Amino acid sequence: MKVAVIYASTTGNTEAMANAINESVAASGAEVVFGTADSADKDAVLSADVILLGSPAMGDEVLEDSVEDFFAGIEGSLSGKKVALFGSYDWGDGQWLRDWEDRVKSSGASIAAESLMVHLTPEDTDIAKCKDWAAEAIK
């Protein structure tokens, strides 16, 4: 199985989530494509069996710019793919993830796991949730 874990982070919070997710996926024995949205290879990501995407909430609960650009570039090619979303936030109620999930569904992809949100800096319990979430998403 091949799994892509692509993210952006502005404060390190979403990066900490992505690192825990990557650790869990790698421990499963899956081949992992891991990196940031601003340098990810779209073809490598689209060749994955499961795509895990992460973004912090920005501004008025929108995706971080590099994630928006990356996602817009693959959005039309997600039909039939399994995708799951994660990210960190400081304010709001998760609207950015709900909007993003709607876009994933509209692209024809299926949601591999319920979107995962962490408020501010991930604590030990949050890191454990990230690892469990990743294991569930790649089943």
trRosetta pair geometry for C-beta under 8 A, 3 or more apart (Angstrom, degrees):
i j d omega theta_ij theta_ji phi_ij phi_ji
1 28 7.8 -37 66 120 128 120
1 29 7.9 83 42 97 97 81
1 30 4.5 -52 88 -120 97 99
1 31 7.0 -174 93 25 45 78
1 49 5.1 -81 -156 38 81 147
1 50 7.2 17 174 6 113 105
1 138 6.7 116 139 -178 147 109
2 30 6.6 152 -107 -179 18 94
2 31 4.5 -27 -107 72 74 107
2 32 7.8 176 -158 -79 59 22
2 33 6.9 39 176 -14 98 101
2 47 6.5 -21 105 119 153 83
2 48 4.6 -128 119 -126 95 62
2 49 5.3 122 55 -1 68 87
2 50 7.9 174 94 30 50 67
3 25 4.8 -126 86 -162 148 134
3 30 4.7 38 2 142 113 145
3 31 7.2 154 22 78 66 53
3 32 5.6 -22 71 -109 89 67
3 33 7.2 -160 98 27 41 74
3 48 5.6 81 -134 -164 16 121
3 49 6.6 -46 -74 57 60 85
3 50 4.8 -13 -117 67 86 98
3 51 7.7 178 -162 -84 58 28
3 52 6.6 22 176 -1 102 108
3 138 5.5 -35 -91 -109 140 126
4 32 7.6 133 -102 -165 28 56
4 33 4.2 -21 -109 68 77 111
4 34 7.7 179 -157 -72 49 40
4 40 7.7 80 -171 -157 120 128
4 44 7.0 134 -100 124 120 80
4 45 4.3 94 -143 -134 165 71
4 48 3.9 -136 -17 -21 97 162
4 50 7.4 -165 30 96 67 52
4 51 4.7 -5 61 -120 111 71
4 52 6.7 -176 93 31 58 66
5 18 5.9 141 158 -160 113 88
5 21 5.5 164 -136 110 136 114
5 22 4.9 -155 72 -82 161 83
5 25 6.2 -169 -43 15 129 155
5 32 6.4 -11 9 -164 107 105
5 33 7.2 166 25 84 59 57
5 34 4.8 1 63 -112 102 78
5 35 7.9 126 87 18 68 42
5 52 4.7 -10 -108 71 69 111
5 54 7.6 16 -175 -3 78 112
5 134 7.9 -3 -96 -126 127 122
6 33 7.6 -11 -56 115 93 96
6 34 7.8 -172 -74 -146 50 35
6 35 6.1 -7 -114 72 75 67
6 36 7.2 85 -160 -170 70 12
6 37 5.5 95 163 -82 103 68
6 40 4.7 18 -127 -90 126 155
6 45 6.0 -5 -36 -111 141 132
6 51 7.3 -18 18 -168 109 91
6 52 7.4 152 25 84 61 58
6 53 5.5 -15 71 -112 89 71
6 54 7.3 -177 97 27 44 74
6 67 7.9 146 130 -119 96 84
6 70 6.7 -142 151 145 137 153
7 14 5.5 -169 178 145 124 109
7 15 6.8 165 110 -93 133 50
7 17 7.5 172 -129 81 159 96
7 18 4.1 -118 13 -81 156 141
7 36 6.4 -58 77 -118 59 56
7 37 6.6 -102 111 -31 13 92
7 53 6.9 154 -83 -168 60 44
7 54 3.4 -5 -113 65 107 106
7 55 6.8 -165 -151 -63 67 46
7 67 7.4 -17 -160 -90 36 117
7 86 7.7 -37 -102 76 118 98
7 87 8.0 168 -141 -95 102 76
8 14 6.7 26 89 94 45 145
8 36 5.9 78 -96 -161 60 90
8 37 4.7 -47 -51 20 101 119
8 38 7.0 84 -102 -21 107 91
8 54 7.2 -166 30 101 50 76
8 55 5.5 23 47 -116 97 73
8 56 7.0 -96 98 12 84 85
8 64 4.2 -138 94 86 137 144
8 65 7.9 -152 171 56 171 54
8 66 4.9 143 -93 68 142 109
8 67 4.6 -122 8 -42 123 101
9 12 5.7 82 153 -92 131 18
9 13 6.5 179 -149 53 108 52
9 14 4.0 -163 -98 64 90 93
9 15 3.7 -85 2 -35 168 90
9 16 7.9 121 -128 2 153 63
9 18 7.1 -122 -44 6 123 127
9 36 7.8 -97 15 -117 81 106
9 54 7.7 5 -63 120 86 116
9 56 6.3 94 -129 -29 50 115
9 64 7.9 -108 -66 -47 14 170
9 88 7.8 44 -127 29 90 122
10 14 7.7 52 15 21 63 116
10 56 5.5 -95 18 40 100 150
10 58 7.4 102 -17 -92 148 104
10 64 6.4 -172 -39 -116 108 130
11 14 7.9 94 51 8 76 81
11 56 7.0 101 19 -97 95 161
11 88 7.6 -104 57 94 111 139
12 15 5.1 -61 -150 44 46 120
12 16 6.1 54 152 -29 76 98
12 121 7.8 9 94 -114 96 89
13 16 5.9 -50 -153 28 29 110
13 17 6.9 28 148 -14 61 103
13 56 6.5 89 69 -97 108 117
13 88 3.7 -110 123 88 122 175
13 118 6.7 -159 170 94 107 115
13 120 6.3 -131 -111 172 147 32
13 121 5.5 -118 -105 -100 100 45
13 122 6.3 136 -159 -15 76 83
14 17 5.3 -49 -153 36 41 116
14 18 6.2 43 148 -22 68 104
14 54 5.0 162 -175 150 109 117
14 55 6.6 -12 -139 -163 160 10
14 56 4.7 -123 -31 -55 131 84
14 86 7.5 147 -146 117 89 89
14 87 5.5 -14 -111 -140 118 62
14 88 4.7 -137 -63 12 74 103
15 18 5.5 -52 -144 37 33 113
15 19 6.3 37 155 -22 65 103
16 19 5.8 -50 -147 33 30 112
16 20 6.6 29 154 -15 62 105
16 121 7.3 46 30 -158 158 68
16 122 4.8 -162 109 36 126 122
16 127 7.0 -75 156 -93 101 99
17 20 6.0 -60 -154 38 31 108
17 21 6.2 29 151 -18 67 110
17 54 6.1 172 95 -140 120 150
17 86 5.6 -159 149 142 136 129
17 87 7.4 178 65 -112 160 18
17 88 6.3 -177 -18 -45 135 102
17 116 7.4 169 -165 113 131 120
17 118 5.9 -173 -80 13 126 139
17 122 5.7 151 -68 -50 78 147
17 126 7.5 -66 -94 148 90 106
17 127 7.8 -143 -105 -107 50 59
17 130 5.0 -163 -151 -111 71 140
18 21 5.5 -55 -144 39 32 113
18 22 6.0 36 155 -22 66 107
18 34 7.6 134 164 -158 105 99
18 54 5.2 -140 -74 39 101 154
18 86 7.6 165 -75 85 66 127
19 22 5.6 -51 -144 36 29 113
19 23 6.4 35 153 -23 62 104
20 23 5.6 -51 -149 32 31 115
20 24 6.6 30 153 -17 63 105
20 122 7.3 -122 -7 134 144 160
20 127 4.6 -161 -100 -156 150 78
20 130 3.9 75 99 96 129 134
20 131 5.3 -92 167 -55 98 81
20 134 7.5 -173 122 -13 74 135
21 24 5.8 -56 -152 36 31 110
21 25 6.3 28 153 -17 66 108
21 52 6.0 -157 163 138 140 152
21 54 7.5 172 19 -46 155 136
21 86 6.7 -178 -64 30 149 163
21 130 5.2 -92 -58 170 77 101
21 131 7.2 -154 -92 -88 38 42
21 133 7.1 -47 -106 82 98 100
21 134 4.2 155 -147 -75 72 131
22 25 5.8 -56 -144 38 31 109
22 26 6.1 29 158 -18 66 109
22 32 6.2 100 -151 -175 83 151
22 34 4.9 56 -123 -118 129 139
22 134 7.9 -124 -31 -127 19 159
23 26 5.9 -56 -144 39 26 109
23 27 6.3 29 155 -22 62 109
23 131 6.6 -44 84 -105 101 103
24 27 5.7 -56 -148 34 29 113
24 28 6.9 34 151 -27 61 102
24 130 7.2 -172 -10 123 136 74
24 131 4.0 162 -73 -147 127 70
24 132 7.6 -121 -127 -33 153 20
24 134 3.9 125 85 76 133 133
24 135 5.4 -99 173 -47 122 82
25 28 5.8 -53 -160 23 34 115
25 30 5.3 -63 175 58 84 126
25 32 5.3 114 113 -96 120 119
25 52 7.5 -143 -63 11 143 146
25 134 5.3 -97 -50 171 83 126
25 138 6.1 125 -119 -41 88 154
26 30 7.1 -100 -98 60 28 77
26 32 5.3 -52 -78 -18 82 145
28 135 6.7 161 -73 -117 123 75
28 138 6.2 151 72 93 173 145
30 138 6.2 -87 -46 -172 156 150
33 40 7.6 86 149 -149 110 97
33 41 7.4 -102 -164 54 129 98
33 44 4.9 162 -129 144 147 110
33 45 6.0 -152 107 -86 146 57
33 48 5.9 -115 24 -68 124 123
35 39 5.6 -98 165 85 127 95
35 40 5.0 161 88 -88 113 76
35 41 8.0 65 48 5 149 74
36 39 5.4 54 68 29 90 94
36 40 6.7 -142 90 -39 36 88
36 66 7.1 11 157 125 97 146
37 40 5.6 -35 -130 2 31 121
37 53 8.0 62 -85 -150 111 94
37 55 7.6 21 -32 -86 149 96
37 64 7.5 147 40 88 146 110
37 66 4.3 139 93 129 111 97
37 67 4.5 -144 -62 -86 171 55
37 69 7.2 126 149 64 115 86
37 70 4.0 -129 -166 -6 98 150
37 71 7.7 -31 -141 -29 130 77
38 66 4.1 -51 -64 -149 88 142
38 69 8.0 52 -101 66 64 127
38 70 7.5 -106 -67 -51 32 119
40 44 7.4 -134 179 65 77 108
40 45 5.7 40 163 -47 121 130
40 70 5.9 57 50 -139 123 137
41 44 3.9 58 89 13 113 114
41 45 6.6 167 86 -14 59 84
42 45 5.7 -58 -148 38 32 111
42 46 6.1 25 158 -15 68 110
42 70 7.4 -169 -88 -157 93 80
42 73 5.7 -94 -101 127 141 119
42 74 5.5 -168 -149 -75 102 103
43 46 5.8 -57 -142 42 29 107
43 47 6.3 31 156 -23 63 107
44 47 5.8 -57 -150 32 29 112
44 48 7.4 45 148 -38 58 94
45 48 5.9 -42 -168 4 39 117
45 51 6.0 64 178 -121 91 116
45 74 6.4 -62 98 -98 127 157
46 51 7.9 -2 -95 -75 37 136
46 74 6.0 -162 -71 -142 104 115
46 77 5.4 -17 -125 124 136 131
46 78 7.9 -115 -121 -85 90 56
46 81 7.5 -90 -145 -85 64 144
48 51 5.4 123 81 -74 127 75
48 81 7.9 62 84 -149 79 115
49 82 6.8 9 148 37 64 114
49 138 8.0 81 93 -148 108 84
50 81 7.9 140 -119 178 31 83
50 82 4.6 -39 -111 88 75 111
50 83 7.5 166 -165 -86 60 30
50 84 7.2 4 -179 7 104 101
50 112 5.6 72 -143 -97 110 164
50 137 6.3 135 177 141 139 90
50 138 5.1 -158 44 -112 164 72
51 78 7.6 -95 39 -126 149 102
51 81 5.9 14 7 162 118 129
51 82 7.1 156 22 88 69 56
51 83 4.8 -19 71 -108 98 79
51 84 7.7 168 89 26 53 59
51 109 7.9 -60 46 -148 119 147
52 83 7.6 163 -84 -159 32 54
52 84 5.2 -14 -113 68 76 92
52 85 7.7 174 -160 -84 56 23
52 86 6.8 11 179 5 97 112
52 112 7.7 -81 -82 61 79 139
52 134 6.8 4 -105 -120 163 86
52 137 6.0 82 -90 127 112 153
53 67 7.0 122 177 -154 107 110
53 71 6.8 82 -165 -88 155 108
53 83 6.6 -2 4 -167 111 102
53 84 7.6 169 27 86 69 43
53 85 5.4 -25 72 -109 88 70
53 86 7.5 166 89 29 42 69
53 100 7.9 -140 99 167 125 134
54 67 7.6 -108 96 -109 39 139
54 85 7.1 143 -89 -166 45 57
54 86 4.5 -27 -101 77 96 86
54 87 5.2 156 -163 -78 71 69
55 58 7.7 -66 162 -12 104 101
55 63 4.6 -6 153 -145 164 81
55 64 4.8 -158 -156 15 99 94
55 67 4.0 -128 -91 57 123 176
55 68 7.9 88 -126 -42 156 66
55 85 7.8 -33 23 -163 90 100
55 87 4.8 -24 72 -100 48 134
55 96 7.2 -113 99 145 113 128
55 100 7.4 165 42 -86 129 160
56 64 5.6 63 49 -50 81 117
56 87 5.5 175 -91 -171 26 103
56 88 5.1 -26 -113 65 85 81
56 89 6.7 152 -166 -81 70 49
57 61 5.1 -28 -159 -123 114 61
57 62 7.5 99 -161 41 62 30
57 87 6.4 121 -37 134 68 128
57 88 7.4 -115 8 102 81 44
57 89 3.9 33 14 -111 129 98
57 90 7.1 -142 68 22 110 67
57 91 7.5 -135 103 59 137 63
57 92 5.9 -142 170 46 159 139
57 94 7.8 -114 -73 -110 136 34
57 96 4.5 171 -116 15 87 147
57 97 7.9 -67 -76 -29 99 83
58 61 7.8 129 60 -120 40 12
58 62 5.4 -54 70 71 89 76
58 63 6.7 1 24 118 111 17
58 64 5.2 125 -34 -87 133 56
58 65 7.6 -48 59 -29 174 68
58 96 7.6 108 28 -108 60 155
59 62 5.3 -7 62 30 109 106
61 89 7.7 14 -113 -130 86 129
61 92 4.6 139 -75 -135 119 164
61 94 7.8 69 -147 125 128 7
61 95 4.3 60 142 67 153 104
61 96 4.1 -146 176 -44 77 92
61 99 7.6 123 132 7 102 130
62 68 7.3 10 157 -74 100 132
62 96 5.8 -168 -92 -115 10 110
62 99 7.9 -44 -115 74 58 149
63 67 4.6 -122 175 92 113 112
63 68 4.3 146 89 -64 120 86
63 71 6.8 -64 -177 19 171 142
63 96 6.3 154 -59 -172 55 114
63 100 6.3 104 -67 -85 114 121
64 67 4.7 77 63 13 85 110
64 68 7.0 -157 87 -12 38 88
65 68 5.6 -55 -146 34 30 113
65 69 6.4 27 158 -16 66 105
66 69 5.7 -51 -146 38 34 112
66 70 6.2 33 154 -18 66 107
67 70 5.7 -54 -142 41 31 109
67 71 5.8 28 160 -17 67 110
68 71 6.0 -57 -140 41 24 107
68 72 6.1 26 159 -21 62 110
69 72 5.9 -56 -146 35 26 111
69 73 6.5 26 154 -20 60 109
70 73 5.7 -63 -158 35 30 114
70 74 6.8 0 158 2 67 108
71 74 6.3 -72 -147 47 33 92
71 75 5.7 57 155 -59 70 98
71 100 7.5 -66 -154 -145 166 103
71 103 7.4 63 156 118 128 141
72 75 5.6 -27 -135 -4 28 124
74 77 5.3 -77 -166 51 63 105
74 78 6.3 82 140 -55 88 95
75 78 6.1 -43 -155 -3 32 120
75 103 6.6 -55 -134 163 123 109
75 107 5.2 -129 -175 -99 70 133
76 107 6.9 -129 -92 -140 22 101
77 81 8.0 54 125 -22 66 135
78 81 4.7 -88 -164 36 66 126
78 83 6.3 -6 -160 -39 126 139
78 104 6.7 -100 143 -148 157 66
78 107 4.0 36 63 132 119 134
78 108 6.3 152 96 64 76 79
78 109 4.0 -46 151 -49 109 118
79 107 6.3 -131 -61 147 62 71
79 108 3.1 3 -115 94 80 140
79 109 6.6 -113 -99 -56 21 59
80 108 6.4 -5 -21 134 55 107
80 109 7.1 -42 47 -105 23 54
80 110 8.0 -3 -156 -6 21 94
81 109 4.5 -31 68 -120 84 104
81 110 7.4 -163 93 29 41 69
82 109 7.0 158 -98 -174 13 94
82 110 5.5 -28 -107 71 64 94
82 111 7.9 37 -158 149 66 7
82 112 4.1 78 170 -74 101 111
82 137 7.8 152 147 175 112 77
83 104 4.9 -140 86 -154 139 130
83 109 4.5 28 5 152 119 145
83 110 7.3 148 26 74 73 41
83 111 6.6 -49 76 -110 73 45
83 112 6.2 177 66 -4 18 101
84 111 6.5 88 -96 -170 66 66
84 112 4.2 -82 -45 61 105 100
84 113 4.3 23 -122 42 140 88
84 115 7.1 177 -172 -94 72 51
84 116 7.6 41 160 -2 108 100
84 133 7.6 179 153 161 143 99
84 137 4.2 -85 6 -137 161 129
85 97 5.6 163 118 -147 129 92
85 100 5.5 140 -132 110 161 126
85 101 6.0 -126 22 -74 142 82
85 104 7.0 -144 -39 -33 121 149
85 115 4.5 -16 77 -118 97 98
85 116 7.4 -175 102 29 53 67
86 115 6.7 176 -83 -165 43 67
86 116 4.1 -9 -114 65 94 101
86 117 7.4 -172 -155 -71 59 35
86 118 7.9 26 -179 -4 96 96
86 130 7.2 81 -156 -127 154 90
86 133 7.0 113 -89 122 127 148
87 96 7.1 -69 83 99 154 120
87 97 6.1 -166 39 -76 116 107
87 115 7.9 -18 21 -179 89 106
87 116 7.7 138 20 88 46 67
87 117 6.3 -15 72 -113 68 67
87 118 7.7 -149 114 30 31 77
88 117 7.2 125 -110 -164 30 62
88 118 4.8 -36 -104 73 83 89
88 119 7.2 130 -159 -119 77 9
88 120 6.8 116 -177 -82 114 3
88 121 8.0 39 -152 -82 146 22
88 122 7.2 -103 -94 -46 124 89
89 92 5.9 -88 180 58 138 102
89 94 6.8 -141 -3 -83 159 57
89 96 7.3 163 -91 33 124 124
89 117 6.1 -16 9 -162 113 110
89 118 7.7 152 21 77 67 44
89 119 6.3 -42 71 -111 77 56
89 120 7.9 -50 86 -43 40 46
90 119 7.4 102 -112 -161 29 71
90 120 6.0 71 -106 -78 70 78
92 95 5.9 -94 178 16 124 97
92 96 7.2 65 117 -9 157 96
94 97 4.9 -42 -175 37 86 113
94 98 6.1 87 127 -22 87 97
94 115 7.4 141 -172 105 119 129
94 117 5.1 -84 -104 -64 112 159
95 98 5.5 -57 -146 40 38 111
95 99 6.0 39 156 -20 71 106
96 99 5.9 -53 -145 38 28 111
96 100 6.2 29 154 -19 62 110
97 100 5.5 -54 -142 40 32 112
97 101 6.1 37 155 -23 66 105
97 115 4.3 146 171 158 126 154
97 117 6.1 -118 -16 -69 156 108
98 101 5.7 -51 -145 35 30 113
98 102 6.6 36 152 -22 62 102
98 115 7.5 -138 -69 32 48 155
99 102 5.7 -51 -154 30 32 114
99 103 6.8 33 148 -18 63 103
100 103 5.6 -52 -154 33 36 113
100 104 6.5 40 147 -22 66 101
100 115 7.6 116 75 -109 108 143
101 104 5.5 -48 -149 32 36 115
101 105 6.4 35 153 -16 66 103
101 111 6.3 26 -154 -100 102 130
101 115 5.6 -99 -64 -44 127 130
102 105 5.8 -55 -149 39 31 110
102 106 6.2 32 152 -20 65 109
103 106 5.6 -55 -144 38 31 113
103 107 6.5 36 153 -27 63 104
104 107 5.8 -57 -156 28 30 113
104 109 5.0 -68 177 68 82 121
104 111 6.5 97 108 -82 132 82
105 109 7.0 -97 -91 66 27 72
105 110 8.0 46 -111 -116 68 32
105 111 6.7 -25 -73 -39 92 103
111 114 7.4 53 151 -86 126 34
111 115 7.8 -64 -156 -44 123 77
112 137 4.4 72 120 -161 115 76
112 138 7.2 34 170 -70 139 33
113 116 7.3 8 118 -36 115 102
113 133 5.9 139 142 -171 152 80
113 136 5.0 103 -109 107 130 104
113 137 3.8 -80 -7 -87 130 83
116 129 6.9 164 -152 137 122 105
116 130 6.7 128 151 -106 152 63
116 133 4.7 27 -74 -149 146 166
118 122 4.9 -8 174 -88 157 87
118 126 4.7 82 -129 -161 124 133
118 129 7.6 155 -84 75 105 128
118 130 7.5 -24 -50 -63 135 106
122 126 3.7 -140 -153 101 82 130
122 127 5.3 109 145 -58 122 74
122 130 6.8 2 -147 -29 150 132
123 126 5.0 98 47 7 61 104
123 127 7.3 -118 103 -6 33 89
124 127 5.6 -52 -148 33 33 112
124 128 6.5 34 153 -18 64 103
125 128 5.6 -51 -151 36 34 114
125 129 6.5 39 148 -21 64 103
126 129 5.4 -50 -150 34 36 114
126 130 6.5 42 149 -24 65 100
127 130 5.5 -46 -152 29 34 116
127 131 6.7 33 151 -17 63 102
128 131 5.8 -54 -152 36 34 110
128 132 6.4 31 152 -15 66 107
129 132 5.7 -57 -145 41 32 110
129 133 5.9 37 154 -25 67 108
130 133 5.6 -54 -144 35 27 114
130 134 6.4 29 156 -20 62 105
131 134 5.9 -52 -150 33 30 111
131 135 6.6 30 153 -18 63 105
132 135 5.7 -55 -151 35 33 112
132 136 6.4 30 152 -16 66 107
133 136 5.8 -59 -152 39 31 111
133 137 6.1 31 153 -24 67 110
134 137 5.6 -54 -142 35 31 113
134 138 6.5 13 165 -7 65 109
135 138 6.7 -68 -148 41 24 98
135 139 7.3 47 150 -49 58 92
136 139 6.0 -35 -161 -8 36 117
